[in-house]
Amino acid sequence: MEIIVSGHHVSVTQPLKEYASKKYSKVNKYFDNIQEVKIELNVIDTKVLSKRQECSVIVSCSGTHIKAKQSSPDMYASIDMVFEKIVKQLKKYKDKIKKRKKVKIPPKKVIYSLKEDVKPEPRIIKTKMFAQKPMTTEEAIMQIDALKKDFFVFRNSDSSDVNVIYKRKDGNYGLIESEF
């Protein structure tokens, strides 16, 4: 873990740099994969009371950046307050990662067949039964047009046999007659 302390509008003294480095070297115990900690110290000149001592920190860990900023009249107090914010955010981030790891999606069950070309044999999936009154071939043609189907099974009223009428690709009709 690399700790970088820099100053903006302030000269970073050795005691200040050591204090910040010592304080943020403890961050590793809250989260393991921290690569870098950037600490920027800044003095903001305000006209109201006195100069504001500001500390902003960016912690780079496992593909994400955690940021915090705090200011107070004392630079050491600003460093301490930002440290508390960073620790709180690191704990929250660690819990979020733990929760994500706990929720595991079960693997999909895949059934492999040893024979690749094996196809199941066709079978009857749906059966329909209905009572049909005898009708003529012309009435069957009207039914096939009304139902917008390719074929129609009916009992022929002239011969009492079961017949099938079907629509041909050329727009005409075909008739299959059966005898019992």
MARTOR-561798 format. One line per field, with one value per atom (N, C-alpha, C): residue number from 1; residue in three letters; atom name; x, y, z. Coordinates in Angstrom, 1 decimal, decimal comma. Atoms other than C-alpha are relative to their C-alpha. Layout:
// residues N
num	c(NUM  ...)
residu	c(ALA  ...)
atome	c(CA  ...)
u	c(X  ...)
v	c(Y  ...)
w	c(Z  ...)
This chain:
// residues 180
num	c(1  1  1  2  2  2  3  3  3  4  4  4  5  5  5  6  6  6  7  7  7  8  8  8  9  9  9  10  10  10  11  11  11  12  12  12  13  13  13  14  14  14  15  15  15  16  16  16  17  17  17  18  18  18  19  19  19  20  20  20  21  21  21  22  22  22  23  23  23  24  24  24  25  25  25  26  26  26  27  27  27  28  28  28  29  29  29  30  30  30  31  31  31  32  32  32  33  33  33  34  34  34  35  35  35  36  36  36  37  37  37  38  38  38  39  39  39  40  40  40  41  41  41  42  42  42  43  43  43  44  44  44  45  45  45  46  46  46  47  47  47  48  48  48  49  49  49  50  50  50  51  51  51  52  52  52  53  53  53  54  54  54  55  55  55  56  56  56  57  57  57  58  58  58  59  59  59  60  60  60  61  61  61  62  62  62  63  63  63  64  64  64  65  65  65  66  66  66  67  67  67  68  68  68  69  69  69  70  70  70  71  71  71  72  72  72  73  73  73  74  74  74  75  75  75  76  76  76  77  77  77  78  78  78  79  79  79  80  80  80  81  81  81  82  82  82  83  83  83  84  84  84  85  85  85  86  86  86  87  87  87  88  88  88  89  89  89  90  90  90  91  91  91  92  92  92  93  93  93  94  94  94  95  95  95  96  96  96  97  97  97  98  98  98  99  99  99  100  100  100  101  101  101  102  102  102  103  103  103  104  104  104  105  105  105  106  106  106  107  107  107  108  108  108  109  109  109  110  110  110  111  111  111  112  112  112  113  113  113  114  114  114  115  115  115  116  116  116  117  117  117  118  118  118  119  119  119  120  120  120  121  121  121  122  122  122  123  123  123  124  124  124  125  125  125  126  126  126  127  127  127  128  128  128  129  129  129  130  130  130  131  131  131  132  132  132  133  133  133  134  134  134  135  135  135  136  136  136  137  137  137  138  138  138  139  139  139  140  140  140  141  141  141  142  142  142  143  143  143  144  144  144  145  145  145  146  146  146  147  147  147  148  148  148  149  149  149  150  150  150  151  151  151  152  152  152  153  153  153  154  154  154  155  155  155  156  156  156  157  157  157  158  158  158  159  159  159  160  160  160  161  161  161  162  162  162  163  163  163  164  164  164  165  165  165  166  166  166  167  167  167  168  168  168  169  169  169  170  170  170  171  171  171  172  172  172  173  173  173  174  174  174  175  175  175  176  176  176  177  177  177  178  178  178  179  179  179  180  180  180)
residu	c(MET  MET  MET  GLU  GLU  GLU  ILE  ILE  ILE  ILE  ILE  ILE  VAL  VAL  VAL  SER  SER  SER  GLY  GLY  GLY  HIS  HIS  HIS  HIS  HIS  HIS  VAL  VAL  VAL  SER  SER  SER  VAL  VAL  VAL  THR  THR  THR  GLN  GLN  GLN  PRO  PRO  PRO  LEU  LEU  LEU  LYS  LYS  LYS  GLU  GLU  GLU  TYR  TYR  TYR  ALA  ALA  ALA  SER  SER  SER  LYS  LYS  LYS  LYS  LYS  LYS  TYR  TYR  TYR  SER  SER  SER  LYS  LYS  LYS  VAL  VAL  VAL  ASN  ASN  ASN  LYS  LYS  LYS  TYR  TYR  TYR  PHE  PHE  PHE  ASP  ASP  ASP  ASN  ASN  ASN  ILE  ILE  ILE  GLN  GLN  GLN  GLU  GLU  GLU  VAL  VAL  VAL  LYS  LYS  LYS  ILE  ILE  ILE  GLU  GLU  GLU  LEU  LEU  LEU  ASN  ASN  ASN  VAL  VAL  VAL  ILE  ILE  ILE  ASP  ASP  ASP  THR  THR  THR  LYS  LYS  LYS  VAL  VAL  VAL  LEU  LEU  LEU  SER  SER  SER  LYS  LYS  LYS  ARG  ARG  ARG  GLN  GLN  GLN  GLU  GLU  GLU  CYS  CYS  CYS  SER  SER  SER  VAL  VAL  VAL  ILE  ILE  ILE  VAL  VAL  VAL  SER  SER  SER  CYS  CYS  CYS  SER  SER  SER  GLY  GLY  GLY  THR  THR  THR  HIS  HIS  HIS  ILE  ILE  ILE  LYS  LYS  LYS  ALA  ALA  ALA  LYS  LYS  LYS  GLN  GLN  GLN  SER  SER  SER  SER  SER  SER  PRO  PRO  PRO  ASP  ASP  ASP  MET  MET  MET  TYR  TYR  TYR  ALA  ALA  ALA  SER  SER  SER  ILE  ILE  ILE  ASP  ASP  ASP  MET  MET  MET  VAL  VAL  VAL  PHE  PHE  PHE  GLU  GLU  GLU  LYS  LYS  LYS  ILE  ILE  ILE  VAL  VAL  VAL  LYS  LYS  LYS  GLN  GLN  GLN  LEU  LEU  LEU  LYS  LYS  LYS  LYS  LYS  LYS  TYR  TYR  TYR  LYS  LYS  LYS  ASP  ASP  ASP  LYS  LYS  LYS  ILE  ILE  ILE  LYS  LYS  LYS  LYS  LYS  LYS  ARG  ARG  ARG  LYS  LYS  LYS  LYS  LYS  LYS  VAL  VAL  VAL  LYS  LYS  LYS  ILE  ILE  ILE  PRO  PRO  PRO  PRO  PRO  PRO  LYS  LYS  LYS  LYS  LYS  LYS  VAL  VAL  VAL  ILE  ILE  ILE  TYR  TYR  TYR  SER  SER  SER  LEU  LEU  LEU  LYS  LYS  LYS  GLU  GLU  GLU  ASP  ASP  ASP  VAL  VAL  VAL  LYS  LYS  LYS  PRO  PRO  PRO  GLU  GLU  GLU  PRO  PRO  PRO  ARG  ARG  ARG  ILE  ILE  ILE  ILE  ILE  ILE  LYS  LYS  LYS  THR  THR  THR  LYS  LYS  LYS  MET  MET  MET  PHE  PHE  PHE  ALA  ALA  ALA  GLN  GLN  GLN  LYS  LYS  LYS  PRO  PRO  PRO  MET  MET  MET  THR  THR  THR  THR  THR  THR  GLU  GLU  GLU  GLU  GLU  GLU  ALA  ALA  ALA  ILE  ILE  ILE  MET  MET  MET  GLN  GLN  GLN  ILE  ILE  ILE  ASP  ASP  ASP  ALA  ALA  ALA  LEU  LEU  LEU  LYS  LYS  LYS  LYS  LYS  LYS  ASP  ASP  ASP  PHE  PHE  PHE  PHE  PHE  PHE  VAL  VAL  VAL  PHE  PHE  PHE  ARG  ARG  ARG  ASN  ASN  ASN  SER  SER  SER  ASP  ASP  ASP  SER  SER  SER  SER  SER  SER  ASP  ASP  ASP  VAL  VAL  VAL  ASN  ASN  ASN  VAL  VAL  VAL  ILE  ILE  ILE  TYR  TYR  TYR  LYS  LYS  LYS  ARG  ARG  ARG  LYS  LYS  LYS  ASP  ASP  ASP  GLY  GLY  GLY  ASN  ASN  ASN  TYR  TYR  TYR  GLY  GLY  GLY  LEU  LEU  LEU  ILE  ILE  ILE  GLU  GLU  GLU  SER  SER  SER  GLU  GLU  GLU  PHE  PHE  PHE)
atome	c(N  CA  C  N  CA  C  N  CA  C  N  CA  C  N  CA  C  N  CA  C  N  CA  C  N  CA  C  N  CA  C  N  CA  C  N  CA  C  N  CA  C  N  CA  C  N  CA  C  N  CA  C  N  CA  C  N  CA  C  N  CA  C  N  CA  C  N  CA  C  N  CA  C  N  CA  C  N  CA  C  N  CA  C  N  CA  C  N  CA  C  N  CA  C  N  CA  C  N  CA  C  N  CA  C  N  CA  C  N  CA  C  N  CA  C  N  CA  C  N  CA  C  N  CA  C  N  CA  C  N  CA  C  N  CA  C  N  CA  C  N  CA  C  N  CA  C  N  CA  C  N  CA  C  N  CA  C  N  CA  C  N  CA  C  N  CA  C  N  CA  C  N  CA  C  N  CA  C  N  CA  C  N  CA  C  N  CA  C  N  CA  C  N  CA  C  N  CA  C  N  CA  C  N  CA  C  N  CA  C  N  CA  C  N  CA  C  N  CA  C  N  CA  C  N  CA  C  N  CA  C  N  CA  C  N  CA  C  N  CA  C  N  CA  C  N  CA  C  N  CA  C  N  CA  C  N  CA  C  N  CA  C  N  CA  C  N  CA  C  N  CA  C  N  CA  C  N  CA  C  N  CA  C  N  CA  C  N  CA  C  N  CA  C  N  CA  C  N  CA  C  N  CA  C  N  CA  C  N  CA  C  N  CA  C  N  CA  C  N  CA  C  N  CA  C  N  CA  C  N  CA  C  N  CA  C  N  CA  C  N  CA  C  N  CA  C  N  CA  C  N  CA  C  N  CA  C  N  CA  C  N  CA  C  N  CA  C  N  CA  C  N  CA  C  N  CA  C  N  CA  C  N  CA  C  N  CA  C  N  CA  C  N  CA  C  N  CA  C  N  CA  C  N  CA  C  N  CA  C  N  CA  C  N  CA  C  N  CA  C  N  CA  C  N  CA  C  N  CA  C  N  CA  C  N  CA  C  N  CA  C  N  CA  C  N  CA  C  N  CA  C  N  CA  C  N  CA  C  N  CA  C  N  CA  C  N  CA  C  N  CA  C  N  CA  C  N  CA  C  N  CA  C  N  CA  C  N  CA  C  N  CA  C  N  CA  C  N  CA  C  N  CA  C  N  CA  C  N  CA  C  N  CA  C  N  CA  C  N  CA  C  N  CA  C  N  CA  C  N  CA  C  N  CA  C  N  CA  C  N  CA  C  N  CA  C  N  CA  C  N  CA  C  N  CA  C  N  CA  C  N  CA  C  N  CA  C  N  CA  C  N  CA  C  N  CA  C  N  CA  C  N  CA  C  N  CA  C  N  CA  C  N  CA  C  N  CA  C  N  CA  C  N  CA  C  N  CA  C  N  CA  C  N  CA  C  N  CA  C  N  CA  C  N  CA  C  N  CA  C)
u	c(0,9  0,0  0,9  -0,7  1,3  -0,8  0,7  0,5  0,7  -0,5  0,9  -0,6  0,4  0,7  0,4  -0,3  0,5  -0,7  0,6  -0,4  -0,4  0,5  -2,3  -0,2  0,0  -1,8  0,6  -0,6  0,1  1,3  -1,2  3,6  -0,2  0,2  3,4  1,3  -1,2  5,8  0,2  -0,3  7,5  -0,9  0,9  5,5  -1,4  1,4  2,2  0,0  -0,1  3,3  0,1  -0,1  4,3  -1,3  1,3  1,0  -1,0  1,0  -1,1  0,4  -0,4  1,0  -0,2  0,2  0,9  -1,5  1,4  -2,9  -0,6  0,6  -3,7  0,7  -0,5  -1,4  -0,8  0,9  -4,0  -1,2  1,2  -6,6  0,0  -0,1  -5,3  -0,7  0,7  -6,9  -1,5  1,5  -10,4  -0,3  0,2  -9,9  1,3  -1,3  -7,2  0,6  -0,5  -6,9  0,2  -0,2  -5,9  1,3  -1,2  -3,4  0,7  -0,6  -3,0  -0,9  0,8  -4,1  0,6  -0,4  -3,9  -0,6  0,5  -4,1  0,4  -0,3  -4,3  -0,5  0,3  -4,1  -0,1  0,2  -5,4  -0,4  0,4  -5,8  -0,8  1,0  -8,8  -0,1  0,0  -8,6  -1,5  1,4  -12,0  0,1  0,0  -12,8  -0,8  0,9  -15,3  0,8  -0,7  -13,2  1,5  -1,5  -9,9  0,1  -0,3  -8,3  -0,5  0,5  -10,0  1,0  -0,9  -7,8  -0,8  0,8  -9,1  0,8  -0,6  -8,2  -0,9  0,8  -9,4  0,8  -0,7  -8,5  -0,7  0,6  -9,0  0,8  -0,5  -8,5  -0,3  0,2  -8,0  0,1  -0,1  -8,9  -0,9  0,6  -9,8  -1,0  0,8  -11,1  -1,0  0,9  -13,0  0,8  -0,6  -12,2  -1,0  0,8  -13,5  0,6  -0,4  -13,4  -0,7  0,5  -13,9  0,7  -0,6  -13,3  -0,6  0,4  -13,5  0,9  -0,8  -12,4  -0,3  0,1  -11,9  1,1  -1,0  -9,8  1,4  -1,2  -7,1  0,3  -0,3  -5,3  0,0  0,0  -4,8  -1,4  1,4  -8,5  -0,6  0,6  -9,4  0,5  -0,5  -7,1  -0,8  0,7  -8,8  -1,5  1,4  -12,3  -0,2  0,0  -11,6  0,3  -0,3  -10,1  -1,2  1,2  -13,3  -1,0  0,8  -15,3  0,4  -0,6  -13,0  -0,2  0,2  -13,2  -1,4  1,4  -16,9  -0,4  0,3  -17,1  0,7  -0,7  -14,5  -0,8  0,8  -16,6  -1,3  1,2  -19,7  0,3  -0,3  -18,0  0,4  -0,3  -16,6  -1,2  1,3  -20,1  -0,7  0,6  -21,4  0,6  -0,7  -18,8  -0,4  0,4  -19,6  -1,4  1,4  -23,3  -0,1  0,0  -22,6  0,5  -0,6  -20,5  -0,9  0,9  -23,2  -1,1  1,0  -25,8  0,6  -0,6  -24,8  -1,2  1,0  -26,8  0,3  -0,3  -27,2  0,3  -0,4  -25,6  -1,2  1,1  -28,0  0,3  -0,2  -28,5  0,0  -0,1  -27,4  0,1  0,0  -28,2  0,7  -0,8  -25,7  -0,4  0,3  -26,5  1,2  -1,2  -23,9  -0,2  0,2  -25,5  -0,6  0,4  -25,8  -1,2  1,1  -28,2  -1,3  1,2  -30,8  -1,1  1,1  -34,1  -1,2  1,1  -37,2  -1,0  1,0  -39,9  -1,2  1,2  -42,9  -1,1  1,2  -46,0  -1,1  1,2  -49,5  0,0  0,0  -49,5  -1,3  1,3  -53,0  -1,1  1,1  -56,3  -1,2  1,2  -59,5  -1,1  1,2  -62,9  -1,2  1,2  -66,0  -1,1  1,1  -69,4  -0,2  0,1  -69,8  -1,3  1,2  -73,1  0,4  -0,3  -73,1  -0,2  0,1  -72,5  0,4  -0,4  -72,0  1,4  -1,4  -68,7  0,0  0,0  -69,8  0,0  0,0  -70,6  1,4  -1,4  -67,1  0,9  -0,8  -65,5  -0,3  0,4  -67,4  0,6  -0,6  -66,1  1,5  -1,5  -62,5  0,4  -0,2  -62,7  -0,3  0,4  -64,5  1,0  -1,0  -62,0  1,4  -1,4  -59,0  1,0  -0,9  -57,5  0,4  -0,5  -55,6  -0,8  0,8  -57,9  -1,1  1,2  -61,2  -0,5  0,5  -62,4  -1,6  1,5  -66,2  -0,6  0,7  -68,8  -0,9  0,7  -70,2  -1,5  1,5  -74,1  -0,5  0,4  -74,3  0,4  -0,5  -72,2  0,1  -0,2  -72,0  1,4  -1,4  -68,2  0,7  -0,9  -65,5  0,8  -0,8  -63,9  0,9  -0,9  -61,1  0,1  -0,2  -61,1  1,2  -1,2  -57,9  0,2  -0,2  -56,8  1,4  -1,2  -54,2  0,8  -0,8  -51,3  -0,5  0,4  -52,9  -1,4  1,2  -56,0  -1,3  1,1  -58,2  -0,1  0,2  -59,5  0,2  -0,1  -58,7  -0,9  0,9  -61,0  0,5  -0,4  -60,0  -1,2  1,2  -62,8  0,5  -0,3  -62,7  -1,2  1,2  -64,9  0,2  0,0  -65,9  -0,7)
v	c(-1,2  0,0  1,2  -1,3  3,4  1,1  -1,1  6,5  1,3  -1,2  9,8  1,2  -1,2  13,1  1,2  -1,2  16,3  1,2  -1,2  19,9  1,0  -1,1  22,7  1,2  -1,2  26,2  -0,2  0,3  24,7  -0,8  0,8  23,4  -1,2  1,2  19,8  -0,2  0,2  19,6  -1,5  1,4  16,4  -0,6  0,6  15,9  -0,2  0,1  16,5  -1,2  1,1  14,0  -1,3  1,2  11,4  -0,4  0,3  11,8  -0,6  0,5  11,3  -1,4  1,3  8,4  -1,1  0,9  6,7  -0,3  0,1  7,3  -0,9  0,7  5,9  -1,3  1,3  2,9  -1,0  0,9  1,4  -0,4  0,3  1,4  -1,4  1,3  -1,9  -1,1  1,0  -3,7  0,0  0,0  -2,7  -0,5  0,6  -3,8  -0,4  0,6  -6,0  0,6  -0,3  -4,9  1,4  -1,4  -1,3  0,2  -0,2  -0,2  1,3  -1,3  3,5  0,9  -0,9  6,2  1,4  -1,3  9,8  1,0  -1,0  12,5  1,4  -1,4  16,1  1,0  -1,0  18,9  1,3  -1,3  22,3  1,0  -1,1  25,6  1,0  -0,9  27,7  1,3  -1,3  31,4  0,5  -0,6  32,6  1,3  -1,3  36,1  0,1  0,0  35,2  -0,2  0,2  33,7  -0,1  0,3  32,1  -0,9  0,9  29,8  -1,3  1,3  26,5  -1,0  1,1  23,4  -1,2  1,0  20,9  -1,2  1,3  17,2  -0,8  0,9  15,1  -1,2  1,3  11,4  -0,8  1,0  9,0  -1,3  1,4  5,3  -0,8  0,9  3,1  -1,4  1,4  -0,5  -0,8  1,0  -3,4  0,6  -0,5  -1,4  1,1  -1,1  1,3  1,1  -1,1  4,6  0,5  -0,5  5,7  1,4  -1,4  9,5  0,5  -0,8  11,7  1,3  -1,3  15,3  0,6  -0,6  17,2  1,2  -1,1  20,6  0,5  -0,5  22,2  1,1  -1,0  25,0  -0,6  0,7  22,4  -1,1  0,9  20,3  -1,5  1,4  17,3  -0,5  0,4  17,3  -0,4  0,4  17,3  -1,3  1,3  14,3  -1,1  0,9  12,5  -0,2  0,1  13,3  -0,8  0,7  12,1  -1,4  1,4  8,9  -0,7  0,7  8,1  -0,2  0,2  8,7  -1,1  1,1  6,5  -1,4  1,3  3,7  -0,5  0,4  3,8  -0,4  0,4  3,7  -1,3  1,2  0,9  -1,2  1,1  -1,2  -0,3  0,2  -0,6  -0,7  0,6  -1,5  -1,5  1,4  -4,7  -0,9  0,7  -5,7  -0,3  0,1  -5,1  -1,1  1,1  -7,4  -1,4  1,3  -10,1  -0,4  0,4  -10,0  -0,4  0,4  -10,2  -1,4  1,3  -13,3  -1,1  1,0  -15,0  -0,4  0,3  -14,7  -0,7  0,8  -17,5  -0,5  0,5  -18,4  -1,5  1,5  -22,2  -0,2  0,3  -23,6  -0,7  0,6  -24,6  -1,5  1,5  -28,4  -0,2  0,3  -29,5  -1,6  1,4  -33,0  -0,3  0,4  -34,4  -1,4  1,3  -37,2  -0,6  0,6  -39,7  -0,1  0,1  -40,1  1,3  -1,4  -36,8  -0,1  0,0  -37,9  -0,7  0,6  -39,5  1,0  -0,8  -37,9  -0,8  0,7  -38,8  -0,3  0,4  -40,7  0,9  -0,9  -38,6  -0,7  0,5  -39,0  0,9  -0,8  -37,7  0,9  -0,9  -34,6  0,5  -0,6  -33,3  -0,8  0,7  -35,1  0,8  -0,8  -33,4  -1,0  0,8  -35,1  1,0  -0,8  -33,4  -0,7  0,6  -34,5  0,8  -0,6  -33,7  -0,4  0,4  -33,6  -0,2  0,3  -35,0  1,3  -1,1  -32,4  -0,3  0,2  -32,0  0,5  -0,5  -31,3  1,5  -1,4  -27,7  0,7  -0,5  -27,2  -0,1  0,2  -28,6  1,1  -1,0  -26,1  1,3  -1,2  -23,3  0,0  0,1  -24,6  0,2  -0,1  -24,8  1,5  -1,4  -21,2  0,9  -0,8  -19,9  -0,2  0,2  -21,6  0,3  -0,4  -20,6  -1,1  1,1  -24,1  -0,6  0,6  -26,2  -1,3  1,2  -29,3  0,0  0,2  -30,4  -1,4  1,4  -33,8  0,1  0,0  -34,4  -1,3  1,1  -37,1  0,4  -0,3  -37,0  -0,4  0,3  -36,8  -0,9  0,8  -38,4  -1,5  1,3  -41,5  -0,6  0,4  -41,6  -0,4  0,3  -42,0  1,2  -1,1  -40,0  0,5  -0,6  -37,6  1,1  -1,1  -35,1  0,9  -1,0  -31,9  0,8  -0,7  -30,0  1,1  -1,1  -26,7  -0,3  0,2  -27,1  1,3  -1,2  -24,7  0,9  -0,8  -23,6  0,7  -0,6  -22,4  -0,8  0,9  -25,3  -0,9  0,9  -28,1  -1,4  1,5  -31,8  -0,7  0,8  -34,5  -1,4  1,4  -37,7  -0,7  0,8  -40,3  -1,3  1,3  -43,4  -0,9  1,0  -46,5  -0,9  0,9  -48,7  -1,3)
w	c(0,0  0,0  0,0  0,1  -1,0  0,5  -0,6  1,0  -0,6  0,6  -0,8  0,7  -0,7  1,2  -0,8  0,8  -0,8  0,6  -0,5  0,0  -1,1  1,0  -1,8  0,9  -0,8  -0,5  1,4  -1,3  2,4  -0,2  0,0  3,0  0,9  -0,8  4,3  0,8  -0,9  7,3  0,2  -0,3  8,3  1,0  -1,0  11,5  -0,5  0,5  9,6  -1,0  0,9  6,9  0,7  -0,8  9,5  0,7  -0,7  11,4  -1,0  1,0  8,3  -0,5  0,4  7,1  1,0  -1,1  10,5  0,2  -0,2  10,8  -1,1  1,1  7,3  -0,3  0,2  7,5  0,7  -0,7  9,8  -0,8  0,8  7,0  -0,5  0,5  5,8  0,8  -0,8  8,7  -0,2  0,3  7,6  -1,4  1,3  4,0  -0,6  0,4  2,4  -1,3  1,3  -1,2  -0,3  0,2  -0,8  -0,7  0,7  -3,4  0,3  -0,1  -2,8  0,9  -0,8  -0,3  -0,4  0,4  -1,6  1,0  -1,0  1,1  -0,5  0,5  0,0  1,1  -1,1  2,7  -0,7  0,6  1,8  1,0  -0,9  3,5  -0,8  0,7  2,5  0,7  -0,6  3,2  0,1  -0,2  4,6  0,7  -0,6  5,5  1,3  -1,1  8,2  1,3  -1,3  11,1  -0,2  0,1  10,3  -1,2  1,2  7,7  0,4  -0,1  7,2  -0,4  0,3  7,3  -0,6  0,7  4,8  -0,3  0,3  4,3  -0,9  0,8  1,4  -0,3  0,1  1,0  -1,1  1,0  -1,9  0,2  -0,2  -1,2  -1,2  1,2  -4,3  0,4  -0,4  -3,7  -0,9  0,9  -6,0  -1,0  1,0  -8,8  0,3  -0,4  -6,9  0,8  -0,8  -5,2  1,0  -1,1  -1,8  0,3  -0,2  -1,2  1,2  -1,1  1,8  0,1  -0,2  2,6  1,3  -1,3  5,9  0,3  -0,3  7,1  1,4  -1,3  10,5  0,2  -0,2  12,1  0,3  -0,3  13,0  -1,1  1,0  10,3  0,6  -0,6  12,7  0,2  -0,2  13,6  -1,3  1,3  9,9  -0,5  0,3  9,3  0,7  -0,9  12,2  -0,5  0,4  11,0  -1,4  1,3  7,4  0,2  -0,3  8,8  0,4  -0,5  10,6  -1,2  1,1  7,4  -0,9  0,9  5,3  0,6  -0,7  7,9  -0,1  0,1  7,9  -1,4  1,4  4,1  -0,4  0,3  3,9  0,6  -0,6  6,3  -0,8  0,8  4,3  -1,3  1,2  1,1  0,2  -0,3  2,7  0,2  -0,3  3,9  -1,4  1,3  0,4  -0,8  0,7  -1,1  0,6  -0,7  1,5  -0,4  0,4  0,7  -1,4  1,4  -3,0  -0,2  0,1  -2,5  0,6  -0,6  -0,3  -1,0  0,9  -3,0  -1,2  1,1  -5,4  -0,8  1,0  -8,5  -0,2  0,2  -8,7  -1,4  1,4  -11,8  -0,7  0,8  -14,6  -0,2  0,2  -14,9  -1,5  1,4  -18,3  -0,1  0,3  -19,5  -1,3  1,2  -21,9  -0,5  0,6  -24,3  -0,6  0,6  -25,3  -1,5  1,4  -28,7  -0,5  0,4  -30,5  -1,0  1,0  -33,3  0,5  -0,6  -31,0  0,1  -0,1  -31,5  0,6  -0,6  -29,5  -1,1  1,0  -31,4  0,1  -0,1  -32,3  0,7  -0,7  -30,2  -0,1  0,0  -29,9  1,2  -1,1  -27,8  0,4  -0,2  -28,2  -0,7  0,6  -28,9  0,1  0,0  -29,9  -0,4  0,5  -30,1  0,0  0,1  -31,3  -0,9  0,7  -32,6  -1,3  1,3  -36,3  -0,7  0,7  -38,1  -1,5  1,4  -41,7  -0,8  0,9  -44,4  -1,4  1,4  -48,1  -0,2  0,3  -49,8  -0,1  0,1  -50,5  1,4  -1,3  -46,8  0,7  -0,5  -45,9  -0,5  0,6  -48,3  0,7  -0,7  -46,6  1,4  -1,3  -43,2  0,0  0,1  -44,3  -0,2  0,3  -45,6  1,3  -1,2  -42,4  1,1  -1,0  -40,1  -0,3  0,5  -42,2  0,3  -0,2  -42,0  -1,3  1,2  -44,5  -0,3  0,3  -44,1  0,9  -0,8  -42,7  -0,1  0,0  -41,7  0,3  -0,1  -42,1  -0,4  0,4  -42,5  -1,2  1,2  -46,0  0,1  -0,2  -45,9  -1,2  1,2  -49,4  0,2  -0,1  -48,6  1,4  -1,4  -44,8  0,3  -0,2  -45,1  0,6  -0,5  -43,4  -1,1  1,1  -45,9  0,6  -0,4  -45,7  -1,2  1,1  -47,8  0,4  -0,3  -48,1  -1,1  0,9  -49,7  -0,7  0,8  -52,5  -0,1  0,1  -53,1  -1,2  1,1  -56,4  0,3  -0,4  -54,5  -0,2  0,2  -55,5  1,3  -1,1  -53,1  -0,5  0,2  -52,8  0,9  -0,8  -51,5  0,2  -0,3  -49,8  0,5  -0,4  -49,6  0,6  -0,5  -47,5  0,0  0,0  -47,6  1,1  -1,1  -44,8  -0,4)
